[in-house]
Amino acid sequence: QSCVGAILAQAQALCYSKRINTNYFHRSLEELAMVFGRLLKRGNSRAQVDEEMRGLDQLESGECETSGLLSTGSFVHALDKSKNTVCAERVSPNMQLNLGIEGFAFKPCEVNIHVPEGHQAGTALSVQGPIGMMKLLLPAEAVPGTNFRYRLKAAPEYRVQVPPDASPGSAVTFERADGARISFAVPQGSRPGDQFEVSPPALMLLVPEGLHPGDYVLFNTASVPGFTMADEQGELFRAQIPEELQLGKYFAASLPGPESPMEKLSKGLRFFRGAFGGE
């Protein structure tokens, strides 16, 4: 138990040290889990604990791979925020009541609409939407007498230039100012110097009847067919309705990343401390 306590103390110092780069928190959590797994299987002699602690020391000192990272200013450019894409936020247990009205969330999709002859721009048209018949407002480029395809999706967040050493299918990774690492796959057919746009992970939301811009819509990712979040179970989110809507009824809600590495590490420490009877 004292050996496990030593590992916990080292991980606690790693978690709160001002010297550690936040980029390594995710990796630190994974390493901590592997440490406990190995000790539980092999025993926890002082020599084994010392060996594991040396590994944690390497994480704290920043001795981790950083190859492959790109300079944001050279290959990745942030685009202006869209008026019809907002950032969703997690709904935590300690948030106040009146969080919003539950709405229907679905994955981005394409809507195929037949525009009848004589249709006037700006007038609502009853069409088959993602969840049934809806009165939608078509954009000006919808020509009467033709089929109009509209992609319901989040607006692109980044414009990426393919680096000289990248090839189709390879990952382009860069580091944001907050320390998070973002990776994109180079599209097929792209060559060095070409540019492509990347949209954030997002869901589309149908604005419930009676709600207006500024109101909040609640949605649970567990209720969206075919949608999963990496390393996450279904969660409850809310998003604020923007002034501009897609087809007059929908907007995109980009999803936040997984819980912060600090939160995950703290939860892991509390769990292991409780499991092993620590203070």
C-alpha positions, 0 to 999 in steps of 0.5 A: 500500500505504501508503494502504491501511495508513492506512485500516487504522490508522484502522479499528484506532483506530475498533475499539478506541477507548473513545469509540465506541459499540458500536452502530455496530460492525456499520455500521463493518464494512460501511463498512470493506468498502465503503471497500476495494471503492471503493479497489480499483476507483478506485485509492487516491490520497491524496485518495481515502483522505482522503475515505474516512477522513473517513467513518470519522471520522464513525462514530467520533464517533457521527454515525450515525442513531439515529432510531426507537429506543424507550426500553426502559422505555416500550414494551418489557418483558423477561419472566421467563425460561422453565424450558423455554427455554435459551440456546445457545452457540457451540462454538468450536475451542478448547473442551474435549472432552466437549461433549455428545451430538448431538441432533435440532434442528428449527424450532418447529412445531405438533403435532396429537394425538388424545387417546383416551378414558380417557387419564389425565394424567401418563401417556405417550402414543404419538403422531406427533411432529415426527420420528416416533412418540414417547411424550409427556407431555401437559399437563393441558389435553389433554381425553380424546376430543378433538384437542389442538394443542400449539405447540412453540416458545420462550417469549416474551422480550419484551412490546411495546406498540405505539407511538403512531406505529406501524402494522401491519407497521412495525418497532419497534426498541429498544436493549438495555443491551448496545448491541444493536438488536432489531427487531419487526414490528407484527402485522397488526390491532394498534393503538397501545396494543395489546400483543404478545409476541415470542419469540427466534430459536430451535430445538427440540431432542429430548433424546437417550435417556440424557441428563438435565437438566444434560447438553448437547446438540450441534446444527448449524444447517446440518442443520436443513431450511429454517433459515438464520441471517442473515449466517451459515453453519451453525454448531455450538452446544450447549445445556444440558437444562433441568429442565422439558421440553415434552411430556416430550421437547423444549426450546427453545434460543434462538440467540445473535446473529451474532458480535460486531462487535468480532470481525468487525472484528478478523477483517476487519482481519486479512484485509485486512492479510494480503491487502495485506502489512501487518504 
